[in-house]
């Protein structure tokens, strides 16, 4: 699972990740352009642009032209947009690498932005927003980001608002794309089974006309907090969904690896403290998990769960108590070792396919370009984490001034919840 990074003459980055045991190959093109690169008036344009790249190109002018070509070789394809980047990929049998490289490079570089398709896609994206509004376990994460970061790009919904989506024009898409879809902001990842001696020349040919103009940078995140933050979205639901978290570290900070262990002790797997506490002991909900999320200039760890609405305050108190225990009491060596093995094992299980491997290296490259860790190197770093490392992280982040919570549900004891929300 080693990789090679090459900067091509245009400034485009090529990452090759040979995995000879894989029965597939993935082409992933990722660009440093996401919702954090938008102004408020533009919010949603990155995601809209991602949708439109599949709606016809100069070489494949109809939507069906793209779909038929990929379906005819049994390829799987998709795209995604986040705060920091947008990605486009196709995955196939290794014998079809040239085809999927041609298709993905074409839709990335040559979208036509047909006016009729733009108008139709507005309805699709509005319904996508509506769909997530009807999924409280999903929308609570957006409420959490809004609570944590407020009215700045990190706090906005990646899909944008319905009003923004309906107002986006072809010119908006062209201007945004010209500012961001350039060689220096673009990385092509080839992962799986392929001929390493030929792939660079193929990629250079496929992307020979990519723009080499300067890339427009994103708006830096501003973090200001002195007291606990709580944001409640009242919604008629059968259970209440909670995300309770703490501000932590940007992606390049080495403390993120001990933080992974810290988070996993709390909510990684069925033997984790919160799974045992909330589900097995208290019986208040079906799911509970904890994890951390890092970005180029900020980060957080968070616990998410869906619980019996009548017991929300009780659940929040239990989560706060487990956080305090990790801050005030050092973890036992046996629990630390179990947790590290859980993290390492799950990491490798998540990298069994060429597309997951491509995405792993893409995210590493975007977030920590000067310190990309292979999976084996990451496993070694996790193994090095000590009891003292976890304790130091807990001491640093388990504070009222880093505490934030989002709640979505039919809450009736709002004041009680706000009054007890502190360490």
C-alpha positions in Angstrom: 0.0 0.0 0.0 2.9 2.4 -0.7 2.4 5.3 -3.0 4.4 7.5 -5.4 3.7 11.2 -5.8 4.7 13.0 -9.0 4.2 16.7 -9.9 3.6 16.9 -13.6 4.8 19.8 -15.8 1.4 21.5 -15.6 1.5 21.5 -11.8 -1.0 18.7 -11.5 -0.2 16.1 -8.8 -0.3 12.4 -9.6 -0.5 9.8 -6.8 -0.1 6.2 -7.8 -1.0 3.5 -5.3 -0.3 0.1 -6.8 -2.2 -2.8 -5.1 -1.5 -5.8 -7.3 -3.9 -8.1 -5.3 -6.9 -5.9 -6.2 -9.3 -7.1 -8.9 -10.1 -3.5 -9.7 -8.6 -0.1 -10.4 -9.9 3.3 -9.5 -9.3 6.7 -11.0 -10.1 9.5 -8.6 -9.7 13.2 -9.5 -9.8 15.5 -6.5 -9.7 19.3 -6.4 -9.1 21.6 -3.5 -12.5 23.3 -3.9 -15.4 22.8 -1.5 -17.8 24.8 0.5 -15.0 26.6 2.5 -13.9 28.2 -0.8 -17.3 29.9 -1.2 -18.7 33.2 -0.2 -22.2 33.2 1.4 -23.8 34.3 -1.8 -22.1 31.3 -3.5 -22.8 28.7 -0.8 -23.8 25.5 -2.6 -22.0 26.2 -5.9 -19.2 23.6 -5.3 -21.8 20.9 -4.8 -23.9 22.1 -7.7 -20.8 22.0 -10.0 -20.1 18.4 -8.9 -23.6 17.4 -10.1 -23.3 19.2 -13.4 -20.0 17.5 -14.4 -22.0 14.4 -15.0 -24.6 16.2 -17.1 -22.7 16.2 -20.4 -19.3 17.1 -21.8 -18.0 18.3 -25.1 -17.0 14.7 -26.0 -20.1 13.1 -24.4 -22.8 15.7 -24.7 -25.7 13.8 -23.2 -26.1 12.4 -19.7 -26.8 9.0 -21.2 -23.6 9.0 -23.2 -21.6 9.0 -19.9 -23.8 6.5 -18.2 -23.9 4.0 -21.1 -20.1 4.0 -21.6 -19.5 3.3 -17.9 -22.3 0.8 -17.6 -21.1 -1.1 -20.7 -17.9 -2.0 -18.9 -19.5 -2.6 -15.5 -17.9 0.4 -14.0 -19.0 2.1 -10.7 -18.7 5.9 -10.6 -19.7 8.8 -8.3 -18.6 12.1 -7.0 -18.6 13.9 -3.6 -18.3 17.4 -2.2 -17.0 18.4 1.2 -15.8 21.5 2.9 -12.2 21.1 1.7 -12.4 19.3 -1.7 -14.6 17.8 -4.4 -13.9 14.4 -5.9 -14.9 12.5 -9.1 -14.1 8.8 -9.6 -14.7 5.7 -11.6 -13.8 2.1 -10.7 -13.5 -0.9 -13.0 -11.7 -4.1 -13.9 -8.1 -3.2 -14.6 -8.6 -4.0 -18.3 -10.8 -0.9 -18.6 -8.4 1.6 -17.0 -7.9 3.6 -20.2 -11.7 4.0 -20.6 -12.4 5.2 -17.1 -9.4 7.6 -17.1 -10.8 9.1 -20.4 -14.3 9.5 -19.0 -13.3 10.9 -15.6 -10.8 13.3 -17.1 -13.4 14.4 -19.7 -16.2 15.1 -17.2 -13.7 16.9 -14.9 -12.3 19.2 -17.7 -15.0 19.6 -20.3 -18.5 20.0 -18.8 -20.9 21.8 -21.1 -23.3 23.2 -18.5 -26.3 22.9 -20.6 -28.9 25.5 -19.5 -31.8 23.0 -19.5 -29.8 20.5 -17.5 -28.9 23.2 -15.0 -32.6 24.1 -14.4 -33.5 20.4 -14.0 -30.7 19.8 -11.6 -31.9 22.6 -9.3 -34.9 20.5 -8.6 -32.8 17.4 -7.9 -30.5 19.3 -5.4 -33.5 20.9 -3.6 -34.9 17.5 -3.1 -31.6 16.2 -1.9 -31.6 19.0 0.7 -35.3 18.0 1.6 -34.2 14.4 1.9 -31.6 15.2 4.6 -34.0 17.5 6.4 -36.2 14.4 6.8 -33.2 12.5 8.3 -32.6 13.9 11.8 -29.6 11.6 12.4 -28.0 13.3 9.4 -29.1 16.9 9.8 -27.9 17.0 13.4 -24.4 17.1 12.1 -25.1 20.2 10.1 -26.7 21.8 13.1 -23.5 20.9 15.1 -21.2 22.6 12.5 -23.4 25.7 12.5 -23.3 25.8 16.3 -19.5 25.4 16.4 -18.5 27.8 13.6 -21.5 30.1 13.1 -21.9 32.3 10.0 -18.7 31.4 8.2 -18.0 28.8 5.5 -17.1 26.0 8.1 -20.6 26.5 9.6 -22.6 26.4 6.3 -24.3 23.4 4.7 -22.2 22.0 1.9 -25.2 21.7 -0.3 -26.1 25.4 0.3 -29.6 26.8 0.9 -32.5 26.1 -1.3 -32.6 29.8 -2.2 -29.0 29.8 -3.3 -29.4 26.6 -5.3 -32.4 28.0 -7.2 -30.5 31.2 -8.0 -27.3 29.6 -9.4 -26.6 30.5 -13.0 -24.4 29.0 -15.7 -22.2 32.0 -15.4 -21.8 31.3 -11.6 -20.6 27.8 -12.4 -18.2 28.9 -15.1 -16.6 31.6 -12.9 -16.3 29.3 -9.9 -14.8 26.5 -11.9 -12.3 28.9 -13.6 -11.1 30.0 -10.2 -10.6 26.6 -8.7 -10.4 23.7 -11.3 -6.8 24.4 -12.2 -3.8 22.1 -12.4 -2.1 23.3 -9.1 -5.3 22.4 -7.1 -5.9 19.1 -8.8 -4.7 15.6 -7.8 -5.2 12.5 -9.8 -5.1 9.2 -7.9 -4.7 5.8 -9.6 -5.1 3.0 -7.1 -5.4 -0.8 -7.6 -3.9 -3.0 -10.4 -2.3 -1.0 -13.2 1.0 -0.8 -15.2 3.2 1.6 -13.3 5.5 2.1 -16.2 2.7 3.5 -18.4 0.3 5.3 -16.2 2.1 8.7 -15.9 2.1 9.2 -19.7 -1.5 8.2 -19.9 -2.5 10.8 -17.2 -0.3 13.5 -18.8 -2.1 12.9 -22.1 -5.6 12.9 -20.5 -5.0 16.2 -18.6 -2.7 18.0 -21.1 -5.2 20.9 -21.5 -6.0 21.5 -17.9 -5.8 25.2 -17.0 -2.6 26.4 -15.3 -3.9 29.6 -13.9 -3.4 30.4 -10.2 -5.7 28.8 -7.7 -8.0 31.0 -5.5 -7.5 30.1 -1.8 -10.2 29.5 0.8 -11.4 31.7 3.6 -9.6 30.9 6.9 -11.7 29.6 9.8 -12.1 31.9 12.8 -12.6 30.1 16.1 -14.0 32.1 19.1 -15.5 30.4 22.1 -15.4 31.0 25.9 -18.4 29.1 27.2 -20.3 26.0 26.2 -22.4 26.3 23.1 -25.7 24.5 22.6 -28.0 24.7 19.5 -31.4 23.0 19.5 -33.5 22.3 16.3 -37.0 21.5 17.3 -38.4 18.7 15.1 -41.2 16.2 15.7 -39.3 12.9 15.8 -39.6 9.6 17.6 -36.2 9.9 19.2 -33.8 12.8 19.8 -30.4 12.9 18.0 -27.4 14.5 19.7 -23.9 15.5 18.6 -21.8 16.5 21.5 -18.2 17.5 20.8 -15.1 19.4 21.6 -12.9 21.7 19.5 -9.6 20.0 18.8 -6.8 20.3 16.3 -6.1 21.0 12.6 -5.0 18.0 10.5 -1.3 18.6 10.7 -1.2 18.5 14.5 0.4 15.3 15.8 -2.0 15.2 18.7 -4.7 13.9 16.3 -3.4 10.4 16.6 -3.7 10.2 20.4 -7.1 12.0 19.8 -8.2 9.1 17.6 -7.4 6.7 20.5 -9.3 9.0 22.9 -12.3 9.1 20.7 -12.3 5.3 20.2 -12.1 4.6 23.9 -15.3 6.6 24.2 -17.3 5.3 21.2 -15.3 3.0 18.9 -17.0 -0.4 18.8 -19.3 -2.4 20.9 -16.9 -2.6 23.8 -16.4 1.2 24.0 -17.3 3.1 27.2 -20.3 4.9 25.7 -21.7 1.9 23.9 -21.6 -0.1 27.1 -23.0 2.8 29.1 -25.8 4.1 26.9 -27.0 0.9 25.1 -26.1 -2.0 27.4 -26.5 -0.4 30.8 -29.0 2.4 30.4 -30.9 1.1 27.3 -31.6 4.5 26.0 -30.7 4.2 22.3 -29.6 2.0 19.4 -26.4 3.7 18.1 -23.6 5.7 19.7 -20.3 6.5 18.2 -17.4 8.9 18.7 -14.7 10.1 16.3 -12.7 13.1 15.3 -12.7 15.2 12.1 -9.7 17.2 11.0 -9.5 20.0 8.4 -6.6 22.1 7.1 -7.1 24.8 9.7 -9.5 23.4 12.4 -10.8 20.2 13.9 -13.1 18.6 16.5 -14.0 15.3 18.1 -17.7 14.4 18.7 -20.0 11.8 20.1 -23.2 11.2 18.2 -26.3 9.2 19.4 -30.0 8.9 19.0 -31.9 8.4 22.3 -35.3 8.2 24.0 -36.5 11.8 24.0 -37.7 11.7 27.6 -34.1 10.8 28.7 -32.0 13.4 26.8 -30.7 15.2 29.9 -29.8 11.9 31.5 -27.9 10.9 28.4 -26.0 14.2 28.1 -25.0 13.9 31.7 -23.7 10.4 31.1 -21.6 11.5 28.1 -20.2 14.5 30.0 -19.3 12.2 32.9 -17.4 9.8 30.6 -15.5 12.7 29.1 -14.6 13.9 32.6 -13.4 10.5 33.6 -11.0 10.4 30.6 -9.8 13.9 31.6 -9.3 13.1 35.3 -8.3 9.4 35.3 -5.7 7.8 33.2 -6.8 4.9 31.1 -5.6 1.4 31.9 -3.0 -0.2 29.7 -5.2 -3.1 28.8 -8.0 -0.8 27.5 -5.5 1.4 25.6 -4.0 -1.7 23.9 -7.5 -3.0 23.0 -8.4 0.3 21.5 -5.3 0.7 19.4 -5.8 -2.8 17.9 -9.4 -1.9 17.2 -8.4 1.3 15.3 -5.6 -0.5 13.3 -7.8 -3.5 12.4 -10.7 -1.3 11.3 -8.4 0.9 9.3 -7.1 -2.0 7.2 -10.5 -3.5 6.8 -11.7 -0.2 5.4 -8.9 -0.3 2.7 -9.7 -3.5 1.0 -11.0 -1.9 -2.2 -9.2 0.3 -4.7 -11.6 3.1 -4.3 -11.2 3.2 -0.5 -7.5 3.2 -1.0 -7.7 6.0 -3.5 -9.8 8.1 -1.1 -7.5 7.5 1.8 -4.5 8.9 -0.1 -6.5 11.7 -1.5 -7.6 12.9 1.9 -4.1 12.5 3.3 -2.6 14.5 0.4 -5.2 17.4 0.7 -5.1 17.7 4.5 -1.4 16.9 5.2 0.5 17.3 1.9 3.9 17.5 3.6 3.3 14.5 5.8 1.3 11.8 4.0 1.3 8.6 6.0 0.9 5.2 4.4 -1.5 2.9 6.3 1.4 1.0 7.7 3.0 4.2 8.9 -0.3 5.3 10.5 -0.6 1.9 12.2 2.9 2.4 13.7 2.0 5.9 15.0 -1.1 4.5 16.6 0.9 1.8 18.3 3.2 4.4 19.8 0.4 6.2 21.6 0.8 6.0 25.4 -1.4 6.4 28.4 0.2 9.7 29.0 -0.5 10.9 25.4 -4.2 10.2 25.8 -4.3 11.9 29.2 -2.5 15.0 27.8 -5.1 15.3 25.0 -8.0 14.8 27.5 -6.5 17.5 29.8 -6.2 19.9 26.8 -9.7 19.6 25.2 -12.2 18.5 27.9 -13.0 22.1 28.9 -16.1 24.2 28.9 -14.5 26.6 26.5 -14.3 23.8 23.9 -17.7 22.2 24.5 -20.5 22.3 21.9 -23.7 20.4 21.3 -26.4 20.1 18.7 -29.8 18.5 19.4 -32.5 17.7 16.9 -35.8 16.4 18.2 -39.0 17.2 20.1 -37.2 18.7 23.1 -39.4 19.8 26.1 -36.7 20.4 28.8 -34.6 22.9 26.9 -33.8 25.1 29.9 -32.8 22.1 32.0 -30.5 20.9 29.3 -28.8 24.3 28.9 -28.3 24.6 32.7 -26.6 21.3 33.1 -24.5 21.5 29.9 -21.0 22.0 31.4 -18.2 20.1 33.0 
